[in-house]
């Protein structure tokens, strides 16, 4: 799982630095992105791992940094937030993310853009669903979209019930599709070049999961084990907690009258 290079360039304006924290939810590891050339942003400093932060430091290469931005407060993305802020500059993220981390910083408003120099901007897009505090970031004008944990590079992201919700996730996905991104650069997993079709496929997949839960309930499934087996089949134990929280989110979505 840790094979392959830690540092991958995605064109002239984006470099990904992958942390060595592979797992059921983190896939090959959290990706920290250094975005922009003249005045870059460090997005999601990741776990508190000095080797990882050293690799990020070498990509920053002594440049002044516009901000350390966060997609959300989960530890695999933000445990190094305070250390990164000391090293590179002010933390930016949703007000909820900063409050959850207990960190000083300048909250980013939805749709607020950070100038990166060279005519580039990084725009915050409020996208709850995986978690309530989640932001995605759009690199303008080139159209790369940093999707954090809302959409992963492969597989389906978890919905952390009750902080996340299916309703919010679907609305956020629709908002991302309307931005017409040129590609997706997720917090975990490979880049996605066919952004539009992939976002549509994620929506269809999620609705299919909801339908599977509804059908399993109709067939008499009641316990978490029964629902998990009906929806996910034979899932490794490492995935049970994430699956069960996401199934709870599906159940909450189905409880809305008329659905
Ligand atoms: Zn997360």
Boltz pocket constraint, residues with backbone or C-beta under 6 A from the ligand:
constraints:
  - pocket:
      binder: B
      contacts: [[A, 72], [A, 74], [A, 130], [A, 131], [A, 149]]
      max_distance: 6.0
